[in-house]
Structure formats: C-alpha cells, structure tokens
Amino acid sequence: MADSLTSAERLLRTFARRTNLTLPGRGFALWGDQHDPALAQALTRIAGGLGMRPVTDGASESLAPLTVDLTDEPRVLLGGTELPERPDADTRITFARDHMPVSTALAREITATGVLVGRTVGVCLPLEPKTAVLALLLREAGAAVTVYAHPDETDVEVAEALRSRAFEVSADPARTGTAERSAALDFVRSGLDLLIDDGAHLIRLAHAEAPDQVARWVGASEETTSGVRALRPLAERGALLTPVIATNDAATKTAFDNRYGTAQSCVFAIADLLERVGLTLRSQRAVVVGYGPVGQGVAAMLRALDADVAVVETDPLRALLARHDGFETGTLAELAPEALVISATGAPRTVTADAAAAARAVAVAGGTPGEVELGEDVTLEPVDGEPHIVRARPHGTLLLAHVGAANLVAGEGNPIEIMDLSFATQLAALEHLVTARLAPGLHSLPDDAVARVAASAAAAHGVLLDPADGRHEDEPRPGRFGVTA
C-alpha cells in the first residue's frame, strides 16, 4: 500500500500542479479500477481524506470532476479529458477566468450599477493569473486599475501579460530595499480611490508616509489574517484615516481560502519540493505550528496524505481543538528535531532559530516576512538544480521555498475556484465601500453581502439547498414553561 499511496499522491499532485484547481469539494471518479485495485484503493482513500466526493462516470457536475484512468498507464483527467496545456501567461489567465464564475457574476452585477465607474482601484496582491482576472473584471466594471506586487510575489509573465493589455503594473522581482520601498510609495501616491491590500503593507506605509493620500481614499480592503491583525491596534487607537474592510474575516474568505486554499496549495508545493530531494511527507514527522484556519487545513491535508502530524500552539483553546481533531500536541522544542516544521501562524519569529536548526526541513504556509528565524552563524548553501530549496549550514536544515510562502514561491498560489470566492468577496467589499461611505476605521463586511457571495457560489457549484419554507429560525420560541421573553 505504501507504494500505491505514493503513486496516488503523485497523481493528485499532478492534477493540482497542472490545473491550479481545487480538490476539496470536487467530484472524483475512477476508470478501470479493476486493473490496479491497490492504486484505486489508495486514490479513494486519499481523495476522501481531501474532501473529494465520489461521482458516477458521466454524472453532471458544475465543477468538472477529477478522473483517474487506470485502464493502462495511470493518467489523471479533468472532466474526462486530458489536462489542459497552459504554456504561457495568456492561456493561464484565460483558464483561470473560465473557472471563476462567482467573481464574474458579481462583477457583472457591479458593472450594471456603475458604482466603480471612474474610480481608480489599486490592487496589491500576489501577481498570478487569478489576480490578473480580478484586474480585468474591475476594469470591465468601469474602474481604472493599477497593480502592485511585492518582488517575491510577482509572476513576471503575468505582469507582462497585463502590461500588454494596457494596465499600469508596478512589479519587479529584482527590487530590494530602498528601490522596493520607493516603488511602493509611488504606488500609494498615484491618486488611488480604493485599495485592495494583502498583509496591510501598503495601508501601513501610506499612513506613515503619505497620510494626505489616505485621507482622500474612499477606503481599502484587506485580504489576509496577518494584515487585519496589524490594523486592529491602529483602529483601536483611532489612527486609521480611511475605512478598511476586513475582507479576510468574511466567512466566504477565511472558511475557504485559509482552510482549503492555502492548505492545499502549500502542502502540495511542499510535497513537490520534498520529492525533488528524495523525501516524502511520510519520511519524517510533520509539525504544524499554529492551529488557526490555515493550520487546521494544513494539518488535515497532511493527514489525508498519510503524514504523521503533530501540532504546536500557544493558545489553549486551539491546542484543545487540535487534540480533539486527533493530533498530538506539544512544544516546538520537543517536536521539531528531525521533523518537517511548517509555520502556519502568519506571525514573525514563529519558528525559533533553535527549532529551525533541529528540524530536517522548514516551510511556511501562507506567510509573513520573518516567520522563520535563522541563527547569525547560518550560511545558505544552494541545492543543485533546485532553485526553491537551500540548505542552512552548519546544521543542514532544508529551507523549502526559501521559507517564504510555499504556494507562491514554488507554486501558482491558491487554487482558482477558492480564489474565485475570495475575489468575489473583495468585489463585494469595494462595492460596499463606495455605496455605504463608511467612517474611518476597521469594518466587517455586512452579513447580507457575505450571504450574497455564498449564494452565488452555491449556485455556481451546483449545491442544492433545502427550501426554508415554514422555518422561522429568528422567531422567539416559548420556553419550557410557555414564557417567550
């Protein structure tokens, strides 16, 4: 079964790498399973652990199912056809757009209202095909769109594809230090009305260096947990000069993007990197540091791939949740030696220098700068032929994806259908900023806006809902003794 499990995992990772589509929630079918019962059993076991649903061959599915054909040499298919070729940025952008029905539908509604017409929207997100689709949808809704990406979050081909379509794009992987800061300042000083930020890096920079620009913004929307965490103290002090919607906190973002998207894309990228140096997820213990939504997803994904998983937490409630989910818990110092250590906190200095030195390999899921500490005496040694792996000497720890966000450094970011939900939520946030004219501060996206995105996604994914006729969940209920209130 071990060899069959390895083969099954590779087939599923091939699908994810070739398509950048999500596995959890997707239909799963086998052809010719009688030709290799052991592999069929392994595929079924892993697929079920990943949250995939068995479907009958030929069944109608809104998301094209993943099919594995075992009749001859095993091959993985999308909707019964060969996996798509995506040889360049333009085809990757087109493929992404074809699989983003929720964002497309909401953008169409916003276009009809005209609320973004004439607005200048700055998009600061990891620059890859899904972000390009978001930029295109915003422009089609009438906005003037400019794009900024941090150097380590830039897909050069996608940046050029957007420039060829007349977008202003500030993105250069070669920028460092002063040049990077200067480019970011130029972007926030470019006359924006609305900003979508990732990590609140530009929101904070603008408050510090260009408060006059912030004061004229209609508002901003923050995509990430780490960014919202950084903005809360500013909001509590009354120091935010513009309304910011904590888009990250909307259920249509966190419950899917963090829990399923970051988990799948990071764990699969880590598995791909380990395989290149002759290791597997099962060749050492996997230690997940942090058990928030990302950590929960990462731990579940690792377990589905048959890894031996333990969790490190500083919060007693989350540690208890991990224990009740069946994971061993302990201290980082105790669990790190010879393990694959994955930081899932989004907080700096999560993995100490001592823990990193003791581990066999270290990686970051999601990621914020400085999440892994390296000792002052550490030197980085390239691993032959592996641009995304270095070895930290003198201890020999493998630093996967240079301990940046594994899914961005060594992959194509979160799966397309997951980001479709996140970007639809971002579109709803921009619409709310313009129409509600909120006061400066940190705001939640209203429940009705979140419900609108969820309903659109359920329809697009073919999720049938039971009619609520006759159910009045909000009505007061009499107590045991007939007293209503």
Buried (B, 14 or more C-beta within 10 A) or exposed (E): EEEBBBBBBBBBBBBBBBBBBBBBBBBBBBBEBEEBEEBBBBBBBBBEBBBBBEBEEEEEBEBBBBBBBBEEEBBBBBEEEEBBEBEEBBBBBBBBBEBBBBBBBBBEBBBEEEBBEEBBBBBBBBBBBBBBBBBBBBBBBBBBBBBBBBBBBBBBBBBBBBEEBEBBBBBBBEBEEEEBEEBBBEBBEBEBBBBBBBBBBBBBBBBEBBEEBBEEBBBBBBBBBBBBBBBEEBBEEEEBBBBBBBBBBBBBBBBBBBBBBBBBBBBBBBBBBBBBBEBBBBEBBBBBBBBBBBBBBBBBBBBBBBBBBBBBBBEEEBBEBBBEBEBEBBEBEEBBBEBBBBBBBBBEEBBBBBBBBBBBBBBBBBBBEEBBBBEEEBEEEEBEEBEBBBBBEEBEBBBBBBBBBBBBBBBBBBBBBBBBBBBBBBBBBBBBBBEBEBEBBBBEBBEEBBEBBBEBBBBBBEEEEEEEEEEEEEEEEEEEEEEEE
